[in-house]
Amino acid sequence: MDPTEKIVSLTKRRGFIYPGSEIYGGVGGIYDYGPLGVLMKNNLKQLWWQWMTLDHEDIVGIDGAIITHPKVWAASGHVKGFVDPLTECKKCHHRFKADDIDGQICPDCGGELTAPKNFNTLVPTELGVIEEEKVKTYLRGEACQTIYLNFKNVVDSTRVKLPFGIVQIGKAFRNEVTFGNFIFRLREFEQWDLQWFTRPEDMAKWYDYWKQARMDWYSSLFNHPENLSFHQHEKLAFYAQKAFDIQYQGREMEGIHWRSDWDLGRHSQFSGQDLTFEGLIPHIVETSGGVDRCFLFLLLDAYAEEGERVILKLHPRIAPVKVAVFPLLANKPDLVAKARDIYRHLKTQLHLSTIWDDRGNIGKRYYAQDEIGTPWCVTVDFQTLEDHTVTIRDRDSASQIRLPAAELDTYFTNRLK
């Protein structure tokens, strides 16, 4: 079975990702995150946010709206430039991006294809309460535009000076012709964006800096960083002078774009507002990544099979559950009570994502936690009642050590640093 198919099966079965609106037959290119998925995704976004805003003193964050003024997308160039060539099979009527297929034959049935026609991938919506007075606008096709819209607000309300960055994590929407490969290409997705504002003469320096810094960050999260690589774009977006992708096994995860002064210049022109700062229109280095794509690639990177064991070897800070606590036997009140005390302490006092499991035998519990990526399992047994020590099992090696229960806080805190 293809690794992606195994991930699709695992994520639905264990509550990571569900097909959107599944009880109505689903909606192509839209997925929901389940109980474990939302924990893992939030962990991932929190790591990115902390790295950007806490580890860099010259970056601030915003949270912009999904719907903006209609002129935004004309100014940004998306109304005219955000197009894909669409072709349709005359026999089976399946539609494809013309750029994704070779020749004039349908890849699904062998039928003849129509000539390509351009269509805009922005998702339209309307604002207003009276039908004939509604104003057409769009759900944002990329999350970064609200950073440019708030550039003046940020420089007026903070003490930033060039160079500096503004970051955002937010939803974006695209009416994709072809979607699929699970959550790799979606109609509704989440992006994390850094817009780094600098003087034009410093662009080359900062472009190289952020290109390498982003690769280093991703490399620290993946078990197999050798699967990450750069890909330089030859065909550039209308706003870009240079563009590299960070790829996982040849598939795009994040773009590093040289946007120069296109964005602020265009919004200054269309809005009539002066967006100069420190005597110029700043130039921009953009790092724009897909949160959902990173999520998928981390699952593929972490998936392993060892005999009957299925393991998600996720970085502990990304894993949805950090610790599972078991009583050795669920029908022994003393063991259950002691294990419950440890579980409540880790969950409410140490604030670790902790799960309780007393179903079946201990071996099946271990395997169940391996499959969802839980790094450590704590077992309370009869020796615990005598000397207050517990067993800690490591997910990746399946090795076990014994520690006093009083040392669990220090042990897990150190391991998560």
Sine and cosine of phi, psi and omega as CSV:
sin_phi,cos_phi,sin_psi,cos_psi,sin_omega,cos_omega
0.00,0.00,0.65,-0.76,0.04,-1.00
-0.87,0.50,0.65,-0.76,-0.02,-1.00
-0.81,0.58,-0.61,0.79,0.01,-1.00
-0.90,0.43,-0.62,0.78,0.03,-1.00
-0.89,0.45,-0.62,0.79,0.04,-1.00
-0.91,0.41,-0.63,0.77,0.02,-1.00
-0.92,0.40,-0.67,0.75,0.03,-1.00
-0.85,0.52,-0.71,0.70,0.00,-1.00
-0.90,0.43,-0.74,0.68,-0.03,-1.00
-0.89,0.46,-0.70,0.72,-0.11,-0.99
-0.92,0.39,-0.55,0.84,0.06,-1.00
-0.97,0.25,-0.68,0.73,-0.05,-1.00
-0.89,0.46,-0.59,0.81,-0.09,-1.00
-0.97,-0.25,0.09,1.00,0.14,-0.99
1.00,0.07,0.53,0.85,0.11,-0.99
-1.00,0.00,-0.81,0.59,-0.11,-0.99
-0.63,-0.78,0.71,-0.71,0.05,-1.00
-0.86,-0.51,0.52,-0.85,0.14,-0.99
-0.88,0.47,0.68,-0.73,-0.02,-1.00
-0.92,0.39,0.68,-0.73,0.05,-1.00
0.80,0.61,0.66,0.75,-0.14,-0.99
-0.88,0.47,-0.58,0.82,-0.05,-1.00
-0.93,0.38,-0.25,0.97,0.09,-1.00
-0.97,-0.26,0.27,0.96,0.02,-1.00
0.99,-0.14,-0.06,1.00,0.07,-1.00
1.00,0.08,0.28,-0.96,0.09,-1.00
-0.79,-0.61,0.85,-0.53,-0.06,-1.00
-0.86,0.51,0.72,-0.70,0.07,-1.00
0.98,0.20,0.26,0.96,0.02,-1.00
-0.72,-0.70,0.78,-0.63,-0.03,-1.00
-0.73,-0.69,0.40,-0.92,0.09,-1.00
-0.92,-0.38,0.54,-0.84,0.04,-1.00
-0.99,-0.12,0.78,-0.62,-0.03,-1.00
-1.00,0.10,-0.17,-0.99,-0.08,-1.00
-0.82,0.58,-0.70,0.72,0.02,-1.00
-0.98,0.19,-0.57,0.82,-0.01,-1.00
-0.90,0.44,-0.66,0.75,-0.03,-1.00
-0.93,0.36,-0.55,0.83,0.07,-1.00
-0.90,0.43,-0.73,0.68,-0.02,-1.00
-0.91,0.41,-0.67,0.74,-0.01,-1.00
-0.90,0.43,-0.66,0.75,0.04,-1.00
-0.90,0.43,-0.62,0.78,0.07,-1.00
-0.87,0.50,-0.68,0.73,-0.02,-1.00
-0.90,0.43,-0.72,0.70,0.00,-1.00
-0.91,0.41,-0.60,0.80,0.02,-1.00
-0.91,0.41,-0.63,0.78,0.05,-1.00
-0.88,0.48,-0.70,0.72,0.00,-1.00
-0.90,0.44,-0.72,0.69,-0.05,-1.00
-0.89,0.46,-0.69,0.72,0.01,-1.00
-0.90,0.44,-0.68,0.74,-0.01,-1.00
-0.89,0.46,-0.67,0.75,-0.02,-1.00
-0.95,0.32,-0.75,0.66,-0.19,-0.98
-0.99,-0.11,-0.45,0.89,0.00,-1.00
-1.00,-0.08,-0.61,0.79,-0.02,-1.00
-0.99,0.10,-0.14,0.99,0.05,-1.00
-0.79,-0.62,0.90,-0.43,-0.09,-1.00
-0.97,0.24,-0.17,0.99,-0.07,-1.00
-0.95,-0.32,0.45,0.89,0.04,-1.00
-0.78,-0.62,0.73,-0.68,0.06,-1.00
-0.85,-0.52,0.28,-0.96,-0.06,-1.00
-0.86,-0.50,0.38,-0.93,0.14,-0.99
-0.67,-0.74,0.14,-0.99,0.13,-0.99
-0.68,-0.73,0.99,-0.11,-0.11,-0.99
-1.00,0.06,0.31,-0.95,-0.02,-1.00
-0.96,0.27,0.45,-0.89,0.02,-1.00
-0.97,0.25,-0.58,0.81,0.00,-1.00
-0.97,-0.25,0.74,-0.67,-0.02,-1.00
-0.81,-0.59,0.05,-1.00,0.07,-1.00
-0.87,0.50,0.64,-0.76,-0.03,-1.00
-0.82,0.57,-0.52,0.86,-0.04,-1.00
-0.92,0.39,-0.33,0.94,-0.02,-1.00
-0.83,0.56,-0.69,0.72,-0.12,-0.99
-0.99,0.15,-0.36,0.93,0.17,-0.99
-0.95,0.30,-0.69,0.72,0.01,-1.00
-0.90,0.44,-0.64,0.77,-0.06,-1.00
-0.96,0.29,-0.27,0.96,-0.02,-1.00
1.00,-0.04,0.01,1.00,-0.08,-1.00
-0.97,0.26,-0.50,0.86,0.00,-1.00
-0.88,0.47,-0.64,0.77,0.01,-1.00
-1.00,-0.09,-0.54,0.84,-0.17,-0.99
-0.98,-0.20,-0.21,0.98,-0.10,-0.99
-1.00,-0.03,0.91,0.42,-0.13,-0.99
-0.84,-0.55,0.47,-0.89,0.11,-0.99
-0.77,-0.63,0.56,-0.83,0.07,-1.00
-0.98,0.19,0.81,-0.59,-0.04,-1.00
-0.95,-0.32,0.74,-0.68,0.13,-0.99
-0.78,-0.63,0.50,-0.87,-0.07,-1.00
-0.77,-0.63,0.61,-0.79,0.05,-1.00
-0.98,0.22,0.77,-0.64,-0.02,-1.00
-0.95,0.31,-0.28,0.96,-0.05,-1.00
-0.99,-0.12,-0.83,0.56,-0.06,-1.00
-0.99,-0.17,-0.16,0.99,0.06,-1.00
0.91,0.41,0.32,0.95,0.14,-0.99
-0.96,0.28,0.55,-0.83,-0.05,-1.00
-0.93,-0.36,0.53,-0.85,-0.07,-1.00
-0.60,-0.80,0.43,-0.90,0.24,-0.97
-0.97,0.26,0.83,-0.56,-0.06,-1.00
-0.86,0.51,-0.50,0.87,-0.01,-1.00
-0.93,0.36,-0.34,0.94,-0.10,-0.99
-1.00,-0.02,-0.14,0.99,-0.06,-1.00
-0.81,-0.59,0.41,-0.91,0.03,-1.00
-0.95,-0.31,0.65,-0.76,0.10,-1.00
0.99,0.14,-0.18,-0.98,-0.09,-1.00
-0.93,-0.36,0.26,0.97,-0.06,-1.00
-0.94,-0.35,0.69,-0.72,0.01,-1.00
-0.90,0.45,0.79,-0.61,0.01,-1.00
-0.94,0.35,-0.25,0.97,-0.03,-1.00
-1.00,-0.03,-0.66,0.75,-0.08,-1.00
-0.77,-0.64,-0.11,0.99,-0.01,-1.00
1.00,0.09,0.10,0.99,0.00,-1.00
-0.96,0.28,0.15,-0.99,0.00,-1.00
-0.98,0.19,0.60,-0.80,-0.01,-1.00
-0.99,-0.16,0.52,-0.85,0.10,-1.00
-0.97,0.26,0.28,-0.96,0.11,-0.99
-0.90,0.43,0.61,-0.79,-0.03,-1.00
-0.89,0.46,0.61,-0.79,0.11,-0.99
-0.78,-0.62,0.66,-0.75,0.00,-1.00
-0.98,0.19,0.62,-0.79,0.12,-0.99
-0.63,-0.78,0.46,-0.89,-0.05,-1.00
-1.00,0.03,0.72,-0.70,-0.05,-1.00
-1.00,0.01,-0.02,1.00,0.10,-1.00
-0.90,0.43,0.57,-0.82,0.02,-1.00
-0.99,-0.12,0.92,-0.39,-0.07,-1.00
-0.98,0.21,0.45,-0.90,0.14,-0.99
-0.53,-0.85,0.02,-1.00,-0.03,-1.00
-0.73,-0.69,0.51,-0.86,0.08,-1.00
-0.85,-0.52,0.65,-0.76,0.02,-1.00
0.77,-0.64,0.37,-0.93,-0.06,-1.00
-0.97,-0.25,-0.41,0.91,0.02,-1.00
-0.99,-0.14,0.80,-0.60,-0.18,-0.98
-0.80,0.60,-0.76,0.65,-0.09,-1.00
-0.98,0.22,-0.10,1.00,-0.01,-1.00
-0.94,-0.35,0.11,0.99,-0.02,-1.00
-0.92,0.40,0.57,-0.82,-0.01,-1.00
-0.97,-0.25,0.77,-0.64,0.03,-1.00
-0.98,0.22,0.73,-0.68,0.14,-0.99
-0.59,-0.81,-0.28,-0.96,-0.08,-1.00
-0.66,-0.75,0.54,-0.84,0.29,-0.96
-0.93,0.37,0.59,-0.81,-0.16,-0.99
-0.91,0.42,0.74,-0.67,0.01,-1.00
-0.99,0.14,-0.28,0.96,0.13,-0.99
-0.48,-0.88,0.53,-0.85,-0.13,-0.99
-0.97,0.23,-0.33,0.94,-0.20,-0.98
-0.95,0.30,-0.35,0.94,-0.12,-0.99
-0.86,0.52,-0.57,0.82,0.00,-1.00
-0.93,0.37,-0.34,0.94,0.12,-0.99
-0.92,0.39,-0.70,0.72,0.02,-1.00
-0.92,0.40,-0.62,0.79,0.00,-1.00
-0.90,0.44,-0.49,0.87,-0.03,-1.00
-0.98,-0.22,0.18,0.98,-0.01,-1.00
-0.84,0.55,-0.76,0.65,-0.02,-1.00
-0.90,0.44,-0.65,0.76,0.04,-1.00
-0.87,0.50,-0.67,0.74,-0.03,-1.00
-0.91,0.41,-0.74,0.68,-0.05,-1.00
-0.93,0.36,-0.47,0.88,0.02,-1.00
-0.98,0.19,-0.43,0.90,-0.12,-0.99
-0.96,-0.29,-0.06,1.00,0.01,-1.00
-0.78,-0.63,-0.06,-1.00,-0.01,-1.00
-0.94,-0.34,0.48,0.88,-0.01,-1.00
-0.92,0.38,0.45,-0.90,0.14,-0.99
-0.57,-0.82,0.42,-0.91,-0.03,-1.00
-0.90,0.44,0.67,-0.74,-0.09,1.00
-1.00,0.09,0.49,-0.87,0.07,-1.00
-0.42,-0.91,0.21,-0.98,-0.03,-1.00
-0.80,-0.60,0.44,-0.90,0.17,-0.99
-0.83,-0.56,0.74,-0.68,-0.02,-1.00
-0.86,-0.51,0.34,-0.94,0.01,-1.00
-0.35,-0.94,0.58,-0.81,0.21,-0.98
-0.90,-0.44,0.81,-0.58,-0.06,-1.00
-0.28,-0.96,0.27,-0.96,0.00,-1.00
-0.97,0.24,0.53,-0.85,0.13,-0.99
-0.65,-0.76,0.30,-0.95,-0.14,-0.99
-0.66,-0.75,0.71,-0.71,0.05,-1.00
-0.61,-0.79,0.73,-0.68,0.00,-1.00
-0.99,0.12,0.95,0.30,-0.11,-0.99
-0.91,0.41,0.63,-0.78,0.12,-0.99
-0.93,0.36,-0.79,0.61,0.02,-1.00
-0.88,-0.47,0.79,-0.62,0.08,-1.00
-0.80,-0.61,0.24,-0.97,0.00,-1.00
0.57,-0.82,-0.37,-0.93,-0.17,-0.99
0.80,0.60,0.68,0.73,0.04,-1.00
0.89,0.45,-0.85,-0.53,-0.06,-1.00
-0.99,-0.11,0.30,0.95,0.02,-1.00
-0.94,0.33,-0.70,0.71,0.02,-1.00
-0.82,-0.58,0.90,-0.43,-0.12,-0.99
-0.83,-0.56,0.35,-0.94,0.15,-0.99
-0.99,0.10,-0.52,0.85,0.10,-0.99
-0.84,-0.55,0.84,-0.54,-0.11,-0.99
-0.53,-0.85,0.10,-0.99,-0.04,-1.00
-0.85,-0.53,0.66,-0.75,0.00,-1.00
-0.85,-0.52,0.50,-0.86,0.25,-0.97
-0.89,-0.46,0.81,-0.59,-0.14,-0.99
-0.81,-0.58,0.68,-0.73,0.26,-0.97
-0.90,-0.44,0.79,-0.62,0.17,-0.99
-0.92,-0.38,0.93,-0.38,-0.08,-1.00
-0.98,-0.21,0.90,-0.43,-0.08,-1.00
-0.99,-0.12,0.77,-0.64,-0.08,-1.00
-0.48,-0.88,0.13,-0.99,0.09,-1.00
-0.97,0.24,0.54,-0.84,-0.08,-1.00
-0.85,0.52,-0.57,0.82,-0.03,-1.00
-0.94,0.34,-0.25,0.97,0.00,-1.00
-0.98,-0.21,0.07,1.00,-0.09,-1.00
-0.87,0.50,-0.71,0.71,-0.07,-1.00
-0.87,0.49,-0.68,0.73,-0.01,-1.00
-0.88,0.47,-0.75,0.67,-0.07,-1.00
-0.96,0.28,-0.51,0.86,0.06,-1.00
-0.88,0.47,-0.74,0.68,0.01,-1.00
-0.90,0.43,-0.62,0.79,0.00,-1.00
-0.88,0.48,-0.79,0.62,-0.08,-1.00
-0.95,0.32,-0.53,0.85,0.07,-1.00
-0.86,0.51,-0.73,0.69,-0.01,-1.00
-0.97,0.24,-0.61,0.79,-0.01,-1.00
-0.89,0.47,-0.64,0.77,0.01,-1.00
-0.93,0.36,-0.63,0.78,0.06,-1.00
-0.89,0.46,-0.66,0.75,0.01,-1.00
-0.89,0.46,-0.63,0.77,0.00,-1.00
-0.90,0.44,-0.75,0.67,0.02,-1.00
-0.89,0.46,-0.65,0.76,-0.03,-1.00
-0.87,0.50,-0.50,0.87,-0.01,-1.00
-0.96,0.29,-0.26,0.97,-0.05,-1.00
-0.98,-0.18,-0.38,0.93,-0.09,-1.00
-1.00,-0.08,0.62,-0.78,0.08,-1.00
-0.94,0.34,-0.49,0.87,-0.06,-1.00
-0.82,-0.57,0.95,0.31,-0.03,-1.00
-0.88,0.47,-0.25,0.97,0.05,-1.00
-0.91,0.41,-0.26,0.97,0.06,-1.00
-0.99,0.11,-0.05,1.00,0.05,-1.00
-1.00,-0.09,0.60,-0.80,-0.01,-1.00
-0.42,-0.91,0.27,-0.96,0.12,-0.99
-1.00,-0.09,0.57,-0.82,0.13,-0.99
-0.74,-0.67,0.84,-0.54,0.01,-1.00
-1.00,0.02,0.75,-0.67,0.02,-1.00
-0.98,0.19,0.72,-0.69,0.16,-0.99
-1.00,-0.08,-0.64,0.77,0.09,-1.00
-1.00,-0.04,0.92,-0.38,-0.14,-0.99
-0.99,-0.13,0.50,-0.87,0.15,-0.99
-0.89,0.45,0.34,-0.94,-0.10,-0.99
-0.88,0.48,-0.38,0.92,-0.06,-1.00
-0.99,-0.14,-0.11,0.99,-0.20,-0.98
-0.98,-0.21,0.60,-0.80,0.15,-0.99
-0.98,-0.21,-0.37,0.93,0.04,-1.00
-0.42,-0.91,0.58,-0.81,-0.01,-1.00
-0.45,-0.89,0.76,-0.65,0.15,-0.99
-0.84,-0.54,0.55,-0.83,0.18,-0.98
-0.96,-0.27,0.58,-0.81,0.30,-0.96
-1.00,-0.04,0.86,-0.51,-0.08,-1.00
-0.91,-0.40,0.49,-0.87,0.19,-0.98
-0.92,-0.39,0.90,-0.43,-0.05,-1.00
0.75,0.66,0.69,0.72,0.09,-1.00
0.99,0.11,0.10,0.99,0.01,-1.00
-0.89,-0.45,0.69,-0.72,-0.13,-0.99
-0.91,0.42,0.72,-0.69,0.08,-1.00
-0.87,-0.49,-0.63,0.78,-0.01,-1.00
-0.49,-0.87,0.62,-0.78,0.05,-1.00
-0.96,-0.28,0.65,-0.76,0.09,-1.00
-0.92,-0.38,0.93,-0.36,-0.20,-0.98
-0.88,-0.47,0.66,-0.75,0.11,-0.99
-1.00,-0.08,1.00,-0.10,-0.14,-0.99
-1.00,-0.07,-0.10,1.00,-0.05,-1.00
0.74,0.67,-0.67,-0.74,-0.06,-1.00
-0.97,-0.26,0.32,0.95,-0.05,-1.00
-0.82,0.58,-0.79,0.61,-0.19,-0.98
-0.93,0.37,-0.80,0.59,-0.01,-1.00
-0.92,0.40,-0.58,0.82,0.03,-1.00
-0.89,0.45,-0.70,0.71,0.00,-1.00
-0.92,0.40,-0.69,0.72,-0.01,-1.00
-0.93,0.36,-0.53,0.85,0.10,-1.00
-0.90,0.43,-0.68,0.74,0.01,-1.00
-0.91,0.41,-0.74,0.68,-0.10,-1.00
-0.97,0.23,-0.51,0.86,-0.04,-1.00
-1.00,-0.02,-0.35,0.94,-0.08,-1.00
0.98,0.19,0.13,0.99,0.00,-1.00
-1.00,-0.07,0.59,-0.81,0.02,-1.00
-0.99,0.12,0.94,-0.35,-0.03,-1.00
-0.96,-0.28,0.37,0.93,0.11,-0.99
-0.95,0.30,0.47,-0.88,0.01,-1.00
-0.54,-0.84,0.77,-0.63,-0.07,-1.00
0.82,0.58,0.62,0.78,0.14,-0.99
1.00,0.09,0.17,0.99,-0.01,-1.00
-0.39,-0.92,0.22,-0.98,0.19,-0.98
-1.00,0.08,0.92,-0.38,-0.05,-1.00
-0.88,0.48,0.52,-0.86,0.13,-0.99
-1.00,-0.03,0.35,-0.94,-0.20,-0.98
-0.77,-0.63,0.76,-0.65,0.29,-0.96
-0.98,-0.20,0.81,-0.59,-0.01,-1.00
-0.93,-0.37,0.71,-0.70,0.26,-0.96
-0.89,-0.45,0.89,-0.46,-0.09,-1.00
-0.77,-0.64,0.92,-0.39,-0.07,-1.00
-0.87,-0.49,0.41,-0.91,0.06,-1.00
-1.00,-0.04,0.90,-0.45,0.01,-1.00
-0.89,0.45,-0.68,0.73,-0.01,-1.00
-0.91,0.42,-0.64,0.77,0.02,-1.00
-0.91,0.41,-0.67,0.74,0.05,-1.00
-0.88,0.48,-0.67,0.74,0.05,-1.00
-0.83,0.56,-0.76,0.65,-0.01,-1.00
-0.89,0.46,-0.72,0.69,-0.06,-1.00
-0.93,0.38,-0.55,0.83,0.07,-1.00
-0.91,0.41,-0.59,0.81,0.07,-1.00
-0.91,0.41,-0.70,0.71,0.02,-1.00
-0.89,0.46,-0.64,0.77,0.01,-1.00
-0.92,0.40,-0.57,0.82,-0.11,-0.99
-1.00,0.06,-0.33,0.94,-0.13,-0.99
-0.94,0.35,0.76,-0.65,0.03,-1.00
-0.54,-0.84,0.47,-0.88,0.09,-1.00
-0.83,-0.56,0.80,-0.60,0.04,-1.00
-0.77,-0.63,1.00,-0.09,-0.11,-0.99
0.91,0.42,-0.83,-0.56,0.03,-1.00
-1.00,0.09,-0.13,0.99,-0.04,-1.00
-1.00,0.10,0.76,-0.65,0.22,-0.98
-0.96,-0.27,0.80,-0.60,-0.11,-0.99
-0.79,-0.62,0.70,-0.72,0.23,-0.97
-0.97,-0.23,0.97,-0.23,-0.05,-1.00
-1.00,0.06,0.88,0.47,-0.01,-1.00
-0.97,0.26,0.56,-0.83,0.16,-0.99
-0.79,0.62,0.75,-0.66,-0.07,-1.00
-0.81,0.59,-0.54,0.84,-0.03,-1.00
-0.97,0.24,-0.27,0.96,0.04,-1.00
-0.99,-0.10,-0.49,0.87,-0.05,-1.00
-0.79,0.62,0.70,-0.71,-0.05,-1.00
-0.90,0.44,-0.61,0.79,0.05,-1.00
-0.89,-0.46,0.76,-0.65,-0.02,-1.00
-1.00,0.04,-0.66,0.75,-0.12,-0.99
-0.66,-0.75,0.68,-0.74,0.19,-0.98
-0.93,-0.37,0.67,-0.74,-0.01,-1.00
-0.90,-0.44,0.76,-0.65,-0.02,-1.00
-0.81,-0.58,0.60,-0.80,0.39,-0.92
-1.00,0.08,0.64,-0.77,-0.02,-1.00
-0.83,0.56,-0.67,0.74,0.04,-1.00
-0.79,-0.62,0.76,-0.66,-0.08,-1.00
-0.98,0.19,-0.20,0.98,-0.04,-1.00
-0.98,-0.21,0.26,0.97,0.04,-1.00
-0.93,-0.37,0.97,-0.25,-0.11,-0.99
-0.82,0.57,-0.62,0.78,-0.03,-1.00
-0.91,0.42,-0.66,0.75,0.03,-1.00
-0.91,0.41,-0.68,0.73,-0.01,-1.00
-0.89,0.46,-0.69,0.73,-0.03,-1.00
-0.89,0.45,-0.70,0.72,0.00,-1.00
-0.91,0.42,-0.69,0.72,0.00,-1.00
-0.90,0.44,-0.61,0.79,0.03,-1.00
-0.89,0.46,-0.63,0.77,0.04,-1.00
-0.87,0.48,-0.71,0.71,0.00,-1.00
-0.91,0.41,-0.69,0.72,0.02,-1.00
-0.85,0.53,-0.75,0.66,-0.02,-1.00
-0.90,0.44,-0.61,0.79,-0.01,-1.00
-0.91,0.42,-0.76,0.65,-0.03,-1.00
-0.89,0.46,-0.60,0.80,-0.08,-1.00
-0.98,0.22,-0.69,0.73,-0.14,-0.99
-0.98,-0.21,-0.44,0.90,-0.01,-1.00
-0.99,-0.14,-0.71,0.70,0.03,-1.00
-1.00,0.06,-0.22,0.98,0.04,-1.00
0.86,0.52,0.66,0.75,0.12,-0.99
-1.00,-0.07,0.56,-0.83,0.13,-0.99
-0.94,0.33,0.96,-0.27,-0.16,-0.99
-0.82,-0.57,0.64,-0.77,-0.02,-1.00
-0.86,-0.52,0.55,-0.83,0.05,-1.00
-0.97,-0.23,0.70,-0.71,0.03,-1.00
-0.56,-0.83,0.86,-0.51,0.06,-1.00
-0.76,-0.65,0.36,0.93,-0.03,-1.00
-1.00,0.02,0.67,-0.75,0.12,-0.99
0.91,0.42,-0.25,-0.97,-0.01,-1.00
-0.99,0.11,0.22,-0.97,-0.12,-0.99
-0.90,0.43,-0.56,0.83,0.01,-1.00
-0.90,0.44,-0.67,0.74,0.02,-1.00
-0.92,0.40,-0.56,0.83,0.05,-1.00
-0.91,0.42,-0.69,0.73,0.05,-1.00
-0.85,0.52,-0.73,0.68,-0.02,-1.00
-0.89,0.46,-0.62,0.78,0.01,-1.00
-0.90,0.43,-0.63,0.78,0.02,-1.00
-0.95,0.30,-0.58,0.82,0.08,-1.00
-0.85,0.53,-0.65,0.76,-0.10,-0.99
-0.93,0.36,-0.42,0.91,0.03,-1.00
-0.98,-0.21,0.05,1.00,0.13,-0.99
1.00,0.03,0.25,0.97,-0.01,-1.00
-0.92,0.40,0.87,-0.49,-0.11,-0.99
-0.92,0.38,-0.56,0.83,-0.11,-0.99
-0.66,-0.75,0.60,-0.80,0.11,-0.99
-0.86,-0.51,0.73,-0.68,0.03,-1.00
-0.95,-0.33,0.83,-0.56,0.00,-1.00
-0.91,-0.42,0.77,-0.64,0.08,-1.00
-0.99,-0.15,0.85,-0.52,-0.03,-1.00
-0.81,-0.59,-0.18,-0.98,-0.08,-1.00
-0.93,0.38,-0.50,0.87,0.06,-1.00
-0.91,0.42,-0.52,0.85,0.03,-1.00
-0.84,0.54,-0.63,0.77,-0.03,-1.00
-0.93,0.37,-0.38,0.93,-0.02,-1.00
-1.00,-0.01,-0.72,0.69,-0.13,-0.99
-0.83,-0.56,0.11,0.99,0.07,-1.00
0.89,0.45,0.46,0.89,0.13,-0.99
-0.98,-0.21,0.38,-0.92,0.01,-1.00
-0.73,-0.68,0.28,-0.96,0.07,-1.00
-0.99,-0.12,0.74,-0.67,0.10,-0.99
-0.92,-0.40,0.84,-0.54,0.01,-1.00
-0.96,-0.28,0.73,-0.68,0.03,-1.00
-1.00,0.02,0.74,-0.68,-0.05,-1.00
-0.88,0.48,-0.77,0.64,-0.18,-0.98
-0.96,0.29,-0.63,0.77,-0.05,-1.00
-0.99,-0.14,-0.28,0.96,-0.10,-0.99
0.89,0.45,0.23,0.97,0.05,-1.00
-0.98,0.18,0.36,-0.93,-0.04,-1.00
-0.77,-0.64,0.58,-0.82,0.13,-0.99
-0.77,-0.64,0.29,-0.96,0.02,-1.00
-0.88,-0.47,0.76,-0.65,-0.03,-1.00
-0.69,-0.73,0.45,-0.89,0.17,-0.99
-0.88,0.48,0.65,-0.76,0.01,-1.00
-0.85,0.53,-0.50,0.86,0.00,-1.00
-0.92,0.39,-0.29,0.96,-0.02,-1.00
-0.99,-0.13,0.06,1.00,-0.03,-1.00
-0.89,0.46,-0.65,0.76,-0.01,-1.00
-0.84,0.54,-0.76,0.65,-0.02,-1.00
-0.91,0.42,-0.66,0.75,-0.04,-1.00
-0.87,0.48,-0.78,0.63,-0.06,-1.00
-0.95,0.32,-0.60,0.80,0.03,-1.00
-0.87,0.49,-0.70,0.72,0.00,-1.00
-0.92,0.39,-0.63,0.78,-0.04,-1.00
-0.94,0.34,-0.44,0.90,-0.04,-1.00
-1.00,0.02,-0.14,0.99,0.00,-1.00
-0.94,0.34,0.00,0.00,0.00,0.00
